[in-house]
Amino acid sequence: MIEWRSAARGVLRGVRGGPVVTYGLIAACCLLFAIGPVSGLHPAHGTGDALLAAQGSHFRRWGVVPAELVSGDPRALLTPLTALFVHGGWLHLLGNMLFLHVFGAMAEERMGPVEYALFYLGTGCLALVGYAMAHADSEQTLVGASGAISGVLGAFLFLFPRSRVTSLFPFLFFLPLRFPAWIVLIFWFALQWLAARTAGAGPGVAYLAHVVGFSLGFLYAWVRHRGGDRVKATAAATEGESQP
């Protein structure tokens, strides 16, 4: 993640009217999760088997089922959009929202709120559609904002490659180490790509959606913001970097 003092400054800028779309998306995802059956917070959804049935119905209604989407089922056509606001559990939600908060704020400030909102939703939907096309026979439900957030990471890589990122690596005893964003994000993308090659269409993480989203995000930023725009974005990231 980005060094926390940089993130704190981003929050203060947001309070003064900064990345309102990013914070709006986070609020929407958290609110919808809290009132849905997956959070377990709403007593109306029951407990035990009743709660599990409600959760399954919730995923089927709002998530992407590749076989239904590819078949052209009219009910499924909007699910790539609705699935972006559905999460499979607390860890799924909190992990996605952390990445969105840290990387999305800077991307939104660079793109502007309208472009960023369209970029986020469009990239997220295409990432889910890409996964569905690759697993057209799958009946497993696909939910989560990971594809859209992967798109944000791809755009961030192009726009702010030299910004400093603090990462924790388990094989280095979770020591916090600071690297340029391009090193961390390319390493992350390589892990997703390797995992996508071995993952199937069964339950688990949809790594292919991450790969598609990241690739689309990087390509969009390259086409839309290359040249002078990128120079300005990189300079802004360098100026905003926290020093140890």
C-alpha positions in Angstrom: 0.0 0.0 0.0 1.1 3.6 -0.3 2.9 5.1 2.6 0.2 6.0 5.2 1.1 9.7 5.5 0.4 10.1 1.8 -2.9 8.3 2.2 -3.8 10.6 5.1 -3.2 13.7 3.0 -5.4 12.1 0.3 -8.2 11.9 2.9 -7.9 15.5 3.8 -8.0 16.5 0.2 -11.1 14.4 -0.2 -12.8 16.2 2.6 -12.3 19.5 0.8 -14.0 18.1 -2.4 -11.3 15.8 -3.7 -11.9 12.1 -4.8 -15.7 12.1 -4.1 -16.4 9.3 -6.6 -13.9 7.0 -4.9 -15.4 7.7 -1.5 -18.9 7.4 -2.9 -18.1 4.0 -4.3 -16.6 2.8 -1.0 -19.6 4.1 0.8 -22.0 2.3 -1.6 -20.2 -1.0 -1.4 -20.1 -0.9 2.4 -23.7 0.1 2.8 -25.0 -2.5 0.4 -22.9 -5.1 2.0 -24.1 -4.2 5.5 -27.8 -4.4 4.6 -27.4 -7.6 2.6 -27.4 -11.2 3.9 -23.7 -11.8 3.5 -22.7 -9.4 6.3 -24.9 -11.3 8.8 -25.9 -8.0 10.4 -29.5 -7.8 9.3 -31.8 -10.0 11.4 -34.4 -10.2 8.7 -32.2 -12.6 6.8 -32.4 -15.2 9.6 -29.7 -17.5 10.8 -28.4 -21.0 9.9 -29.8 -22.6 6.8 -32.1 -19.7 6.2 -29.2 -17.3 6.1 -27.2 -19.5 3.8 -30.2 -19.7 1.4 -30.6 -16.0 1.5 -26.9 -15.5 0.7 -27.1 -17.9 -2.2 -30.2 -16.2 -3.6 -28.5 -12.8 -3.2 -25.4 -13.9 -5.2 -27.5 -15.5 -8.0 -29.7 -12.4 -8.3 -27.0 -9.7 -8.4 -23.8 -11.6 -9.4 -22.6 -12.7 -12.8 -23.3 -16.3 -13.8 -21.1 -16.8 -16.9 -23.4 -19.4 -18.5 -26.4 -17.2 -18.2 -24.6 -14.0 -19.4 -23.1 -15.7 -22.4 -26.4 -17.3 -23.4 -28.0 -13.8 -23.7 -30.4 -14.2 -20.8 -32.0 -10.7 -20.5 -32.0 -11.0 -16.7 -28.3 -11.4 -16.7 -27.4 -8.5 -18.9 -27.1 -6.0 -16.1 -25.3 -8.3 -13.7 -21.8 -7.2 -14.7 -22.7 -3.8 -13.3 -24.6 -5.0 -10.2 -21.9 -7.5 -9.3 -19.4 -4.7 -8.8 -21.3 -3.8 -5.6 -21.6 -7.3 -4.2 -18.9 -9.0 -2.1 -18.5 -12.5 -0.8 -17.5 -11.7 2.8 -15.9 -9.2 5.1 -12.3 -9.9 4.0 -13.3 -9.6 0.4 -15.0 -6.3 1.0 -12.3 -4.8 3.2 -9.4 -5.8 1.0 -11.1 -4.3 -2.1 -12.0 -1.1 -0.4 -8.5 -0.6 1.0 -7.0 -0.9 -2.5 -9.7 1.4 -3.9 -9.1 4.0 -1.3 -5.3 4.0 -1.6 -5.0 3.9 -5.4 -8.4 5.3 -6.5 -8.1 8.7 -4.9 -5.0 9.7 -6.9 -6.4 8.2 -10.1 -9.6 10.1 -9.7 -7.8 13.4 -9.0 -5.9 12.9 -12.3 -8.8 11.8 -14.5 -11.5 14.0 -13.0 -14.7 12.6 -11.3 -16.9 12.0 -14.4 -14.2 10.3 -16.5 -13.0 8.3 -13.5 -16.6 7.1 -12.7 -17.1 5.9 -16.3 -13.7 4.4 -16.4 -14.2 2.5 -13.1 -17.7 1.1 -14.1 -16.7 0.3 -17.7 -13.5 -1.4 -16.8 -15.2 -3.4 -14.1 -18.0 -4.6 -16.4 -15.6 -5.6 -19.2 -13.4 -7.5 -16.7 -16.4 -9.6 -15.6 -17.6 -10.1 -19.2 -14.1 -11.2 -20.2 -14.0 -13.8 -17.4 -17.5 -15.0 -18.4 -16.5 -15.4 -22.0 -13.5 -17.5 -21.0 -15.7 -19.7 -18.8 -18.9 -19.7 -20.8 -20.1 -23.0 -19.3 -19.6 -22.0 -15.7 -22.5 -21.9 -13.3 -20.4 -20.3 -10.5 -21.5 -16.8 -9.5 -18.9 -14.0 -9.8 -19.1 -11.0 -7.5 -16.9 -8.2 -6.3 -15.2 -5.0 -7.4 -11.9 -6.6 -8.0 -12.0 -6.3 -11.8 -12.7 -2.5 -11.6 -10.1 -2.0 -8.9 -7.6 -3.9 -11.0 -8.4 -1.4 -13.8 -7.6 1.4 -11.3 -4.2 -0.3 -10.5 -3.4 -0.6 -14.2 -4.1 3.1 -14.8 -2.1 4.0 -11.7 0.9 2.1 -13.0 0.9 4.3 -16.1 0.0 7.6 -14.5 2.2 7.4 -11.4 4.9 4.8 -12.0 7.5 6.6 -9.8 5.3 7.1 -6.8 6.6 5.3 -3.7 4.7 2.3 -2.5 5.1 0.6 0.9 4.5 -3.2 0.7 4.6 -6.1 3.1 6.1 -9.3 1.8 5.3 -12.5 3.8 8.6 -14.2 2.7 10.5 -11.3 4.1 8.8 -11.6 7.6 6.3 -8.8 6.7 9.0 -6.1 6.7 7.6 -2.9 5.3 9.7 -2.1 2.2 9.3 0.9 -0.1 9.5 0.5 -3.9 8.5 2.5 -6.9 4.9 1.7 -7.9 5.9 0.2 -11.2 7.9 -2.6 -9.4 5.1 -3.4 -7.0 2.2 -3.3 -9.5 4.1 -5.3 -12.2 4.9 -7.9 -9.5 1.2 -8.0 -8.5 0.1 -8.4 -12.1 2.6 -11.2 -12.7 1.2 -13.1 -9.7 -2.4 -12.6 -11.0 -1.4 -13.8 -14.5 0.4 -16.9 -13.2 -2.6 -17.7 -10.9 -5.1 -17.2 -13.8 -3.2 -19.8 -15.9 -3.8 -22.5 -13.4 -7.2 -21.4 -11.9 -10.4 -23.0 -13.2 -14.0 -21.8 -13.2 -14.8 -23.2 -9.8 -15.1 -21.4 -6.4 -12.3 -19.1 -5.5 -10.6 -15.9 -6.8 -11.3 -14.9 -10.3 -7.7 -14.1 -11.2 -8.6 -13.7 -14.9 -10.9 -10.8 -14.2 -8.0 -9.1 -12.4 -5.7 -9.6 -15.4 -8.4 -8.3 -17.8 -9.2 -5.3 -15.7 -5.5 -4.4 -15.1 -4.7 -4.7 -18.8 -7.7 -2.6 -19.8 -6.9 0.1 -17.2 -3.3 0.4 -18.3 -4.3 0.6 -22.0 -6.9 3.2 -21.3 -4.5 5.4 -19.4 -1.9 5.0 -22.1 -4.3 6.0 -24.9 -6.1 8.8 -22.9 -3.3 10.3 -20.8 0.0 9.6 -22.6 2.4 12.4 -23.4 2.1 15.7 -21.5 -0.7 14.4 -19.3 1.5 11.6 -18.0 4.4 14.0 -17.3 2.1 16.2 -15.2 0.7 13.2 -13.3 4.1 11.8 -12.5 5.3 15.2 -11.3 2.3 15.6 -9.1 2.9 12.1 -7.5 6.5 12.9 -6.9 5.7 16.2 -5.2 3.1 14.5 -3.0 5.4 11.7 -1.8 6.0 11.5 1.9 9.6 11.3 3.1 10.6 8.9 5.9 
